[in-house]
Amino acid sequence: MIHSAADDVRFLLYIYHRMMAKLSERSLWHLAVRSALHCRCFCVNSNDDTANWPSLPPIP
């Protein structure tokens, strides 16, 4: 069962790397911005640490 789970993880990583290689520069930028905004929306706690966030990726 562990061997099967490890195979699944390797396969998912393989698919991920193939997908990332095929994305255009603009698509990669959209993905980076969405990821950054997602983290800002769901990872902010009651301490006002928002000033420490890096700036969003520049438009390509």
C-alpha positions as MATLAB code, in Angstrom:
seq = 'MIHSAADDVRFLLYIYHRMMAKLSERSLWHLAVRSALHCRCFCVNSNDDTANWPSLPPIP';
ca = [
       0.000    0.000    0.000;
       2.868    2.399    0.809;
       4.536    1.481   -2.485;
       1.320    2.316   -4.340;
       1.035    5.683   -2.573;
       4.652    6.503   -3.431;
       3.964    5.648   -7.086;
       0.938    7.966   -7.049;
       3.012   10.846   -5.664;
       5.739   10.306   -8.263;
       3.132   10.241  -11.037;
       1.482   13.453   -9.790;
       4.863   15.190   -9.637;
       5.592   13.997  -13.177;
       2.291   15.454  -14.411;
       2.929   18.699  -12.514;
       6.376   19.185  -14.070;
       5.077   18.432  -17.566;
       2.197   20.869  -17.096;
       4.488   23.635  -15.792;
       6.843   23.191  -18.760;
       3.973   23.749  -21.211;
       2.584   26.925  -19.624;
       3.253   30.246  -21.306;
       4.940   33.125  -19.488;
       1.576   34.838  -19.047;
      -0.038   31.691  -17.626;
       2.840   31.281  -15.180;
       2.347   34.905  -14.118;
      -1.387   34.332  -13.553;
      -0.573   31.270  -11.466;
       1.983   33.195   -9.383;
      -0.435   36.070   -8.724;
      -3.303   33.757   -7.806;
      -1.045   31.815   -5.442;
       0.203   35.003   -3.788;
      -3.315   36.369   -3.353;
      -4.586   33.023   -2.063;
      -1.883   33.004    0.609;
      -2.703   36.577    1.581;
      -6.410   35.811    1.908;
      -6.153   32.581    3.870;
      -2.874   32.864    5.771;
      -3.383   36.230    7.456;
      -3.800   35.979   11.195;
      -4.871   38.561   13.771;
      -1.349   40.018   13.984;
      -0.992   42.663   11.292;
       1.819   40.910    9.397;
       0.560   42.011    6.000;
       3.344   44.585    5.711;
       5.853   41.709    5.496;
       4.322   40.202    2.346;
       6.507   40.435   -0.778;
       5.103   42.450   -3.659;
       3.086   40.726   -6.361;
       4.977   39.520   -9.443;
       5.303   42.214  -12.131;
       3.233   41.886  -15.289;
       5.266   40.125  -18.001;
];
